[in-house]
């Protein structure tokens, strides 16, 4: 086993999740690379010292350049606001360091393209943080599709719906300013990534992006609350995506339905340890959905628990990400989703916003 010293930029919600993941991934997955929490970067000396003490880092700083340039930091995790992603990633790649970046990859499509170019020029390991696609259930859904378990796919429908802004009286926050923090910038990347994982590249789309609650108290909302778009994939399958932060009653609405000529797959993130499979075979009187509870037979489940149906949780998704990132570094081979996928997701976000403004279908190849 070889130690690898980890630096994390950002100690908030996602910074803590990644610190916890790297503190435990070596034990859970018995990785050959064993992480050491070397340095954390925060915006103030007080918060930096607090994260260092609470999360178990050796050192802390308030300057991300110090973290990136430190010779005792072997790999960089970016868990700071998306407006900072590009500069941090480019600096780390210039030193040949592996970089894991939380989604969305860049604040803009141009940022994402520049970050991808920097990664490719450096030949450095890179990964973007789409954790929801890593549940054992969704990994198994991808396996079923690869095995043609539901026949030829005819339709894909997915949603990323939450209700943290469903109350019109909820006050304005940083989330209500700037398109990168709106529903299309914040929530939709996850479900666009899901669409790519299940169906492949999107060829064209027609979107409606809406700001439903235009004021929060006395402050104007400058980004979107919800979006929906029809799409055609490059493989000819048609589909639909809905994303919303005002979907009353929905807490973790990362959900999809995939229809095929022989069956159907259904998943809902509010029940993340179950996959529903319908296969059209046998007596019509007994046909119906089968609820598959995830267990040791499903991808990345056994290292957490030997009991079927006992389940994995949100933090476990982040630990699986950490395992994949360490494996990529060890083998010197990138593991999907890389910065290229992060850029492709930003490409769809840009195309959807433009489509809504034009009230027209757009071709993704034009972006």
N, C-alpha and C positions, 0 to 999 in steps of 0.2 A: 504494500500500500504506500502511496505517495501523497504527501500533503499538498494542497493547493490553497493559496491564500486569497480570500474573497474580499473585494471592496464593494460596498453598496452605497450608491448615491441616493439618499432619501431614506428617512427612518419612520415615515408615517405608516398609513394602513398597509400599503404594499411592501414598504421597506421592512416592516415587522414580519410580514408573511414570508418574505424571502429569507430573512435572518433565521426564522424558525425552521424553514425548509432546509437550509444548508447546515443547520446545527444537528439535524436528525437524518438527513438523506443517507449518510454513510452507514448508519446502523440499520435503517430499514431496507435499503437495497444492497447493502454490503458492497458498495462501490469501491473500485480500486483507487480512485482519487478520493482522498478524505479532506473535506473542506475545513479550513480554519477561518473564523470570522476575524479578519485582520483589521479592517477600517470601515467606519461609517461616516458619511458626510450629511450634515444637516445645516439648516439656515442660520442657526444661532449657536453660540457656545454652550448655552444652557441645555438646549435640546440635543446637541451633539453629545455632551457628557451624559445626559440621561439615557439616550439610546445605547451608548457604549456600555453603561452599567447594567441596564435592564436586559439587553439582548446578548451580552457576552462578547463584545468586540475587544480586541487588544488595544485599539487606538481610535481616535475620532478627529474630525476636522470640520471646518465650515467652508472650505474651499475645495470644490470638486477637482480642480486642477492638481492640487496636492495629492489627492487620492489616486487619480489616474496616473500621475507621473511617479508615484512612489514605487521603487524597485521591489518592495516587499508585497505589492499587490499584483497577483498573477492574473486575475480575471475580474471584470467589472460588471456589476449589475446596476442597470439604470432604472430607478423607481422614483423618479422626480417628475415634475410637470412636463408635458410633451414639448413645451416651448424650449426646454433645455436639452432635449434628447440629441439633436444633431451635433451640437458642439462637443458634448461629452463623448459620443460615439466616435466622431472623427478624430478626437485627440487620442482615444484609446487605440483605435486601429492604426494610427500613425506609429504607435509603439509595438504593434503586432499583438496586442492583447485581445483575448476572446471577450466578446461583449454579449450580454443578455439584456434586452431592452423591453420594458413593459409596453403594451399597446396603448394608444396607436403608435406606430413606429415613429412617425414625424408629425409635427404640427400641421404640415402641408404635404401635398404630394411631391412638391419640389424637394422638401427636406428629406422625405423618404427615399427619393431617387438618389440624392447625394449620399445618404447614409449607406445605401446598398452599394453604390460605386466605391465608397471608401472601404467597405468590407471586402469587396472583390479585389480591389487593388492591393490591399494588404494580405489577401489570402488567409484572413483570420476567421476563426470560428465565430459564428453569429447566430442568434436565435431571438425570436420575438415572443412575447408572453401571451399566448392564447391558451389559457389554462382550461377552459370549459370543454374543449374538444378532447381533453385527455382523460375524462372519466372512463372507467372500465366499460361502462355501457356504450358510450359513443365510439370508443375504439372497437368494440365488438360489432356495432352497427356497420362500421366501415368494412370489417372483415366479412360480414354477411353480404354486403353489396359486392365485394370482390369475388365472392363465391357464387354470385348470381342467385342467391337464396329467394329473392322475390321476383325473379325474371327480369325482363327488360323494364327499366325505370321509365315511367310515363309522366310523373309529376313530383315536384318538390315544393313543400311549403314550410316556412320556418318563421319564428318570431323571437325577439329579444325584448321582453316586456317587464317593466318594473313600475312601481307607483310612488317613488320617493318625491315626486313633484305633482302628484295627482290633486292635492289640495290647492285650489287657486289662491288661497290666502297664505300659502307658505312663502316665507321671505326670500328675497334674492340672495344668491351666494355666488361664489366663483363659477359655479356650474352654469349660471344663466348669462354669462358673458363670453363672447367669442365662439365661433363655429366649432373650433376644436373641442370645446367642452359641452357642446350640445348633444342631442340624442344621436345624430349621425356620426359625430366624432367620438363619443364616449361609449355608447351601447352597441350601435350597429356593427362596429368592426368584429365583435365576437361572432355574430350570427352570419356575417359575410364570410368569415373564416370557416364557419361550419358548412356553408354552402359549397365553398371550394373543396373542403375535405370530402364531402359526400358526393358531389356532382362534377367537380372540376371547374375550369375557368368559365366565367360569365361572358357571353358574347355581346349582348345588347340588353338595354333596360329602359323602362319608363317609370319615373318616380314622381311622387307627391311628397314634399317635405313641408311640414307645417309648424308654425309657432302658434299654439292654441291660446296660451295665457301670455299675452303680450306685455303685461305689467306685473311686477311682483312688488307690492306696496307702491312706493313712489319711483321705483327704478324700472327702466325699460329692459325687457329681455331681448338679447341680441343674438340668440341662437334658437334652435328648433326643439320642439317637444316630442314630435313623433314623425314617422316617415313610413311610407309603404312603396314597394315597387314590384312591378311585374318584370320578369327577366327570361331570357333565352340563353341556355348554356351552349357552349361550343359543341357538346355532344348531341344537341338537338332537343334535349329535355327542356320543358318550360317550368316556370316556378314563380313563387311569390315570397316576399320578405316583408315583415312588419316589425318595426322597432318603436318603442315608446317608453318614456319616463313618466307618463301620466296614466298608465293602464291600471286604474283602480282595482285593488285586490290582488294584483300580480306582484310577487316578491322576487322570484327568480325564474322568470318566464323564458328560459332558454329552451325552446321546444321546436321539434320538427316532425313532419310526416313525410314519408317517402313511399309513393305508390308505384307498384310494379305490375307486370302482366300476370304474375303468379302469387302476389302477396303484398304486404305493406309493413313498414317499420314505423313505430311511433315512440317518441321520447319526450319527457318533460323534466327540466332541471329541478323542479320542486319535488321530484321523486327520483333523484339522480342515480339511485341504485337499482332501478328497474328499466328494462327495455321491453316494449310490447311488440310482439311479432305475430302477424297474421299470414298464414300460408293456405292458399286455396287448394286443398287436397282432401281426399276421404269423403265421408258422408256429409252432405250439405247440412244435415240436422245438427252435427257436432262441430261444424266449422266456427271459429271465433278467435279472438286475440288470445295469445299465450303471454302471460306476464313472466318474464325471465328475470329472476333476482340475481344480481351479480354475485360472483363467488370466485374461488381460486382458479376456476377454469377460464376466467376472463382476463384480458390483458392488464398487467400492472396491479392486480388485486392481491394476490397471495402474499407479497412481501409485507402487507399491512395486517392481514388477518387470515387465519385458516378456516374460518367459519363462513359458509355460504349465507348470503342474506344479512350478514352483520353490517355490511356497508362501509363505504368510504365517504369522506366529506370534502369541503372546500379546500382546507389546508392540504389535504392529501393530493389534490390536483397540482398544487404548487411544488410539493415534494417530487411528484412525477416529472414536472418540468426540470427541477434541479438535477434529477437523475439523468435525464436526456442531455442536458447541457454538459454535465461532467463526462458522460459517455462520448459526446462529440469532441470534447477537448482531448480525452484520452486516445481516441481512435483517429483524431485529426480528420474526421469526416463530419460535415454538417448534418444535422438531423432536422427535419421539417417540424415546425414552421420556422423558416429562416427569415432574414431581412427581405428576401425576395417576396415571400408571402406577405410580409407586412406592407411592402410597397404596393403589391397587387390589391390588397384590401383598401389602402388609401386611394388607389385608382378608382375603385368602385364607388367609394364615398364621394369623390370629386365628380364622377360621372352622374351619380344620382342627384346631387345638388344642382348640377347644370341642367339635367333633364327636367327637374321640377321648375326651374326658372324659365326654361324654354317651352314647357308644356309639350314635350315631344320625346319620342324614342331617340336614344343616342347609342352609338357604337362604342364599346369599351376601347377598341383599337385606336380611336381618335384621341385617347388620353394618355 
